[in-house]
Amino acid sequence: MKRSALRTILVALLAAAVLAPLAADQAGRGGGQIAAHKVLANGLEVFAVENHAVPLATICVAFRGGASAQTKEDAGLFHLYEHMLFDGNEKYPTQAAFMAELNRMGVPSWNGSTGDQYINYYITVPSDKLEEGIEFWSWAVKKPVFNEAKLEREKQVVINEIRGYHNDPDQIAENAIVSRMFPAAPWRKNVDGPEANVQNATIAQLEAIRAAYYIPKNTALLIGGDVKPAAVFAMADKWFGDWKGGAAPTIGSPPQGAIPPDIKLVYPDQDYYKGVAQVRFDWRGPDVLRQTKDTYTSDVFLFLLSSPVGRFKQDLMAKGPGLYDPEYIGFNYPTSRDGGTYDFDALLALADPSKDGSTLDRVEKLRGLLMDEFALIAKDPEAYFGAGELEKAKTKLIDQNLLSREVASSFVTDALTFWWSVATTDYFFGYENNCRTVSYADIADLIRRYILGSGPDQRPSSATEVRLQSDAYAAEPTSVDRAKTLGYSVVTADDAFWWQRQGGGK
C-alpha cells in the first residue's frame, strides 16, 4: 500500500471501496449475478464478468503471493519474476515475439504488477480475439523460458525501479514504521526487497517460485467485458485444463505478532509540505482468514468514522491541538491476510512552539484525545453516532460496491483480483450479507479488543510516526530534547528499510 503525503478522506475508504459482488442467489441493492465462477478440475478458479457495453474483453491472471509470501532471502524476487514473465515462453520465445503477438491481437492495454498480497497480469483484447488472448496467457503462465541473459537484463531493470522506490520519501516513511511494527518478518511487508537479493538471484530461485506459486491451485483467471461465461469456461478448460501443479502454498505463516511497545518515530523530510506535519498512529488489526468476522465489522466502522461533518472528526477538530482540516483525517483498515493494521492519520498545522508547545508534545496530546474518543464510542456507539447512522454506513459501503462494478476491465483487474487474492471465494461472495449483520455491539467489542484493551494494563501496543519538513523540525528549539524525552527516534533514508538494520542492502 503506497501512501501520498496529503491524503483525502477517499483514502480512508479505499480498503472498503473495492467490495465483492453478490452471488447469483443473493439479494441486495442492484442485485443480480455479475460474476460467474467455476473451478476447473486442476483447481484453477475462473471468473467471468459479462458486460456488452463495448466489444472488448480484459483477461487477467492473478496469483496469491508477493511480499506476504517472501522470506528474508528471496524478498524482491516475486517482483523480478513478474518482469521475467514478459521476457518470453515456449511459443513466444523472446520479448520481441511477446510484444509482436500483443500488437497482432490489437491489444490497447496491458500490464503486470506485484503487490503486498498478489501478482497479476492482464491484457485487454477485442472480444473477437478472446480465445487468442486466453491462449496467449496460458503459454506465458505455463511455459515461461528463463535464461541467464534475460535474467541479467531484467535484474538491472528491477534494481533501477527499486532504487527509485527506496529514494521516495513516501516509501521511506511507510517502510520506517511498518518494518518496525513487524520485526519478526518485515520482508512480508515490503515487495521491493534489498538490491542484493535481486542482484544475486538465480534461475533456480525463480523456478522454485514457479513451482510453489505459479500453479493452478494458487491462480485465478478473471475475464470481464463482452463475453459469455459458458464460452469463457470452455476456453479456460481448453488452454489451462492440462496445467499441473501441487497443493496451494501456505502464505503468511506463522502469523505476524503484536506491535512491539514504544515505537515512536519522527521523519524530518526536506521535501515535505510547509506548515503541516503528518501524524500517524497504528494498531494491530485482524487478519482476514484468522479473525474473519472482525474484518466485516472493521469495514463498517470505517464508514461510520468517514464523514468530515460527522461527530468523530468534528470532535477531534474541536478538541485537537490544531488539526488542519477534517478532510485530512482518516481511519483505515487495509484488509490483509497477514499483519492487518488500523491506521489513523491526520495533518497537524504547525504552530509557534513557544506558545503551543513542541510538535511532538502536540502529537502526544492528540493521541490521548483520540484514545478518549475511541473510549466514548466503545461505551455506547449508538448514542455516539445516532440510531440511524449504522444503516447509513452499510448503505454507503454497498453503494461503493456497486460503483466498483461500473467498468468490467477495472472490476476484474482491481476489485475481483484483490478479494480473491487476499481472502477467498466464499468471503468474496458473502461480503455484503456479512457486513449487513454488523451491530453496534460488534463495533464496541472491536474497539475494546484491538485499540483500547480490556483494562489500563492490557492496552494493545500502538506505533506513532510524525513526518514534517526538515527545516521546520530543526527550527523548533527544543525538538531534539523533546524527541529524546518523549521516546522518539529520528528516521532517515539510511535506516528506514528492514535490511538496512539487518546488514542487507546493496
N, C-alpha and C positions, 0 to 999 in steps of 0.2 A: 504494500500500500504506500503510494507516494503522496506526500503532503505538499500543498502550496503554502506559502507564508501567510497570506491573508485569505482565510477560508470563509466562505459564506455559509449560511445555515444549510444550504443544499448539501454540503459535505456531510453534515450530521445525518442526512437521510440516505446517503449512498449505500450504507450497509443493508438498508431495507428496500431500496428503490428497485433492485433487480430481483423481484419476487417471483416465485414459482406460479405456473398457471394452474387452473383447475383441471382435474381429471375429467373424463367424459361424463361420469355419473355424478359429479359434484355440482351443487347449485351455488350461485353467487352472483354478484354484480357483473353483468356481461356474460356469465355462464358459458356453456358450450365447450366442446373439445377443441383445443388449439394445438395440442402436441400429441400425436400418435406415437406409440412406444412399442418396441419389440426387442426381445433379447434373442440373439442368434444362438445356435447350438454350441458354439465355441465360447460363449459368454459376452461377446460384443453387444453393447447396448446401442440401439438405433432409434433416433428421434426424427420425426417428420412434422414440420410445421407448414401447413398449407395456406398460401396467400397468393392469389392470382392477380394481384394489382398490377404487376409488371412482369414481363417474360424473362425473369432472372431467377436463379437459384444459388443460394450460398451453401457450400459444403464445408463443414468444419469437422476436424478430428481433434479430440481432446483426450488428454492423459492425466490421471492423477499423479502428482509429483511436484517438481520444482523444489523450492527451498525447503518445504516441510519434509521432504524425503532425503535430504542431504545428510552426509556425515562431515566431520571436520576435514577428512582427507579428500572428499570429492566435491566440496562446496564450490559452485560455479560451473560444474560440468554439465548440468542439465541445460544451462544457457548455451554452452558450447555445442551440445548435441543438437539443440534446436537449429543452430546455424548449419551444422553438417548435413541435416536432412535436406536442405535446399541445394546441396552440392552434387547430388546425383544418386541414381539407383540402377538396378539391373536393366531397366528399359530405357531410362534417360540417364546415361552414364556420366554426364558432365553437367555443370551448372548451366552452360550454354544450351545444351539439349533440353534441360529442365525448363529454362525460360522460353525457349522456342516453342515448346508444347503449350505453355500458358498463352503465348501470343497466338498460336494457331487456333486455340479454343475461343479466342476473343475475350479473355479474362480481363475485366475492368478493375478488379480489386483483389488483392491477395496479401497475406501477411502471416506471421507467426510470432508468438510471444511466450516467454517463460515468466511465470509469476510465483508468488509465495506458495500456492497450493495446486497449480496445474500448469500444463503446457498445452497450447493449442495452435493449430494451423488452419487456415481457411483460404478458399478461393470463391469468387462469385463468377458464375458462367451463364451464358444464355441458356434458358431452360431446355432448349433442344439439344444441348450438349451435356445434360445431366449425367448420363451414364459414362461419358468420356471423362467427366470430372471425377466421378467416383472411382473409376479405374485408375486415373492419374494418382489419386491419393493412396490407393491400395499398393501401387508399386513403391511409392515413397516410404510408406509405413512398414511394409512387409519386407522389402528387398533393398534397403539402403546399401550403398557401397562406400566404405571408408578406406582411405589410403593415406600414407604419410604426407604426401604433397598437399592434399586437400586439408589435412589436419593442421599442418604448419601454417597454411594460409589463413584458415579460419581462427586459429589461435590469436593471430595478430589483430584481426578484426574485432574479436571479442575483448581482447585486452584494451584496445583503444576505446571501446564502448565503456568498459567498466572504469577506466581511468576518468572518463567524464563523470560517471556516477559518483566516484569517490571524491571528486573535487566539487560536487554540487552541494551547496550549503544546506539545502533541504534534506539531502541524503545523510549528510553529516549529523544534522540534528536528529533525524529519525533513528539512525543506527546507534547513536550515542546512548539514547535512553533504552531502546529495545534490547540491545546486546547486553546491557547491564540488568535488565529485568529478567532475562532468561540465561543466566550464566552457565547452566548445565549443557545447553545445546544452542548457543546463539546462532550457529550456522543454519539452523532451521528457520531463521527469521530474515535471512539476507540472501537473495538469489544470486548476487554477483560473485561473492566469494573473493578470496585473495588472488592477486595476479599469479602468484607462484603455482597455485593449483592448476590454473589454465595453462600456464607455460609448460608445466611438466606432465600434462595429460597425455595418456597413451590410447591407442586404438583398443587395447584390451579393456580399459576402463569404460570406453564408450560402448563396447559390446556387452559389458556387464550391465550397464544401464538399459540397453536394448532388451536383454534377456529378462530383466526383472520388471521393467515398467512399460515397455512398448510391446504389450501383449493384449490379446482380446479382452481378458477379464479386468483390465485396467484402462479400458478405452471406451469412448463413446463416439459414434458417428452421428452428427447433428446436421440436418438438412432443412432449410427453410426457403419458402418462396413459391414459385409457380410449379408445384409438384403435387403428385398424388401419393399418399402414404403407401398404398399397395405396391406401386411401382418402385418407390424408394426401397422398401424392404426386400423386394425381389432382386434389385440391382446390388444392394448391400450384400445379400447372401451369395450372389454370383461372384463378386470380386473380393469379398472378405471372408466368406464362409470356410475357406480352406486354411485360414490362418491359424497357426498353432501357438500355444503358449501355456505357461503354468498357472498356478494359483495367483490371485491378486495379492500384491505386496502389502505388508503392514506399514502404514505411514504414520509418523508422529508418535512413535512409541520407543521408550517409555514416555509418559506424558511430561510436558514441561511442568515445573513445580510452581510453588507460590513465589510471588515477587519478594526478593530479599528486602530486609528493612533498610531504611536510611539512604535510599537513592535520591539524591538531590543534585541537580546539575544546572550550571549556568553556562550558556554558549554565547560568548561575545562574537558577533558575526559582522564583519566590516561592511557587508553588502545588505544588511537588513534595513527595513524601513525606519525612517526617522520618526521619533516621537512616540513610539509604541514598543511594548515588549510582548512577545507571545508567551503565554503561560500554559503549561500542560500538566495535568495530573492523570495518572494511570492506576488502575486496579486490575487484578487478575479476574478475568471473566470466565464464563462457561465455554467448554469445548463442545462442538455441535453433536458429536456422536457419543459423548460421555455424559453431558448434562443437557439432553435434548430439549426438555420442556422449558428450561431456563432461557434457551435461545429465542423461543417464541415470545416469552414474557419480555425479554430484552428489547426485541424489535418494537413491540407495542409501547414499551416505556420510552423509547427514543421519540416516538411521535408525540407522546404527552409532553415531553420537555421541549419540543422543537419550535413552538410558536414564539416569534420575537415579541408578541404582545401578551403571551401567557404569563402566569404567575411566576414560574421558575425564573425566567430571565428578567422579568421586571423586578422581582425581589432582589436578585443579585445586583442589578443595576442600581437600585436604591440603597442597598446596604454596602455594596462593594467599594473597595478603595480605588475608585477611579477607572472602572471598566470603560472601554472605548465605545462600544455600541452593541446592542443585543443581537444584531445580525452576525456579529463575530463571536458569539458564544455557541459552542457546540458540545453535545454529549454523544459519543459514538460507540457503537459496538460492531466492529467488522467481524462477521461470522467466520469462525475458524475451526478447523479440525483439531488443531493443537495450539496451545498458547493463546487462547482468547483473552481479550482485554477490554475493559471500559476505558474510555479516553475522554476527559473533559478538557476543552481548550478555549481560551479567550484572549483577547487583546487588552492589555493594561496600558492606559495612557501614561506616559512618563510625566513625572511631576518634580517639583523642587524638593530634593531630599532634605534640605534644611528645615522645611515646613511640614512635609508629609511623610518623612521617613524614607529610608532607602528602598529601592525597588524590591529587593529580596524580602525586606520586612513586610512590605505591602502584599507580596505573594503569600507569605505565611498567614497574613490576616485573611486573604481571600480563601485559602484552603480551609481555615476554621469556619468562615461563613458558609462555604459550600457544604461542609460536613453538617453544620447546623441545619441547613436547608434540606439535606437528604434525611436527617432525623425527623424533621417536620413531616416530610412526605410519608416516611415509613410509619409514623404514628397513626395517620389517618389519610390515605391517599384520596379518598372520595371527598373529604372535607377540603383538602388542599386544592385539588383540581376542579371539583364540581361533579355532580352526579352524571351529567351527560357527556363529560369530556372523554371518558374511556371509549364510548362507542364512536365518538367523532374521530379519535385516534385510529381506531381499527378501520374506519371508513377511508381515512386518508391513506392508510397503508395499502388497502385493497385497490384504491384508485391509482396509486403508484404502480401497482402490479399491472393494472390494465394499460397504463401508459407504456410500460416496458414492452408490451406486445405489439405496439403500433407498426414497427418495421421488422419484417421477418429476418432480415440479414443480421441486424444488431441483436435481435432476440436470441438467435441461436449462438452467435459468437460471444455474447456477453452474459445475459441473464441465465439462459439454459445451461451453458457451459459452466458458469460459476456454481450454480446449485448442484448440478450433477457431480462436479469435481469435489466440492467442499463437503457436501452432505451425502445423500443417497437419493435414489429414485423415490422411495417411499416418503422421505422427508419432503422432497420436491412436490409431489402430488398432494400431500396432506397439509401443506403450509398454511393456506388461508383458513381452513377449518380449525386448525390448531391455534392459530392466532385469535380466532373468534372466541375461544374458550377462556382466554386470559382474563383474570379478575383483578380487582384492586387488592385483594388479599395476596394474590400471587406477586404483585409488584412490591408490596410491603415486605414480603418474605425475601424477595430477591435483593432488595436494598440492604436488609439486615445481614444477610449471609455474605454478600460479596463486597459491600462497601463499608457498612457500619460495624459489623461483627455483633455478637450477642452480648457483649459487655465491654467495659473500659479496657480490660486486659486481654481482650480477644479481637481487637480491631485488625482487619486484614492490612497487610503492608501495602503502601502505595509508592509510586515514584513521581518525582517532580522534575520538570525541565523548564528553564526560563531562557528565552532567546531574545537578544536585543543588540542594537548596533554597538560595535566595539567602542567607538568614541563616547557614546552615552554611558556605557558601563565604566569606562576609565574616568569620566568626568565626575562621577559620584565620589566624593572624598572618602567615604567610609566603605566603599564596595568590597575591597579585599578583606577588611576586618569583619564586616558583616557576613560575608561568604564563609569565612572560617568559623565564626561564632555559631552560625545557623547550620553548619554542616554541609555546605555546598561545595562541590568540586567543579573546577573550571574545565570545560570541554574544548578541545582543539581538533583540527583536522588530523592530528597525529595520533590521537588516542580514541577516536570515535568508534572505529570498527573493531570487531572482536579479535581479529587476527593481529591487529597492532598491539594488543595487550597480551597475546599468547605466543609471540615470537614468529608469527607467519608474515605474509605480506608479499613484497615484490621479489 
